[in-house]
């Protein structure tokens, strides 16, 4: 049996939070070794073996691993007890076009897939709630993290000042070169460009900082924001990077689980 090598984050004793690495699975080539994402072209058998290994590592049932089909939007879905009883085909429909998932259920691992985009994990200890967000540059411009916190507040009475947050592996400013049109989208969305961009040969954008700023704008305390500080592009041997490997490659899974 494959045994995934995970990068764990220390958020709270009641929580398991992690990102998968490329190591410890059975996938091959640009999917090697550990990929559990079914939307990037990997073999279904390899994905199934890797998923089973992850669930064994986490001590959960396979049906309690929740992965949305992301579209770089800002849709956030709440996972309740009734979701777990739905047939697989309906579950897939519910998770279609979703870039954030949240739950208060114990023993259920929610997460997002990335390969340069920014995964953000949120934990509200007071209300026993967690959320996983996929913030690529499009989601970041649309402020998906702010939307996710608003949804947690509406559903669970979450207070942003009590949230503990981890920003997982993603592309760093040094590696994230963008065209003028992307720079302009951030500018038009009123981001503080002097803080989040730098000009080398072309513009570079700091997606980590963009999301940190959003978190603080909603009231998350700076000391409660943990930054993994791992650049996927620079560390493509250990973490998947679409810019390095092409889009037909594996995905990192960044998940959070209430024990």
Helices and strands as residue ranges (DSSP letters): E 6-9, E 15-20, G 29-31, H 44-58, G 62-64, E 65-67, E 76-79, H 81-84, H 88-94, E 100-103, E 109-114, E 118-124, E 129-135, H 137-141, H 144-156, G 160-162, E 164-167, E 177-178, H 180-188, H 193-196, E 197-199, E 203-205, H 207-218, G 222-224, E 225-227, H 242-245, E 252-258
